[in-house]
Amino acid sequence: MRRTRAALLGAAVSLVTERGTANIPVSDIADAAGVSRQLVYLHYGDRDNLLLEAALDLARTDLGRPRAETDELIGRERALAAARHFAAHRGFYRAMFSSASAFALNKAVSRALAPLPARYGARLPGEIAEDLAVFVANGATALIAAWVSEGDEPLDPESMADRLQAVGQVVATAIDALPCPEAPPGE
């Protein structure tokens, strides 16, 4: 089962990268993986779910690692790892960011790029900290998707990491400028 899954996911990534499109027939993916089409449908339901799972599996390799504790909104190490990952798999992600699975992929990448460091949660009232985390993560994902889809050849991960960090610094500076919330009575 594990080998079949790995073969299908690997075949999906390879074929999408090679052809530059997510419109790959299920039969081609199954043939490349050495399995039957029925097995693809049994495990994934349809091609779009298979391709999405292939993208998520690939992204988990670099982006799914636990975040290091940092006071930076978008840490350099994390931004550079994300930029290097997307640059290394540009052909695949370029096709996926314009596929039927793009919305689900964007959502998953955004979750991997969130949340805000804990120090900002105390400075922002109510759900604003959570809303800002979603806003920043989705914005970073949109920036990465545009870079992957439209950026110059070759992609420059260092430059993208600098851009992500600069945007994070602008947001962090704005948060730091907010007045400190008053401590609840009795503290």
RADAQUI-V765211 format. One line per field, one symbol per residue. burial: 1 if it has 24 or more other ideal C-beta (glycine too) atoms within 12 Angstrom, else 0. Layout:
burial: ???
This chain:
burial: 0000001111111111100001010101110110100011001100111111111111100110001000011111011111111110111111111110110011011101111110010011000010011011111111111011101000101001101110110011001000000000000
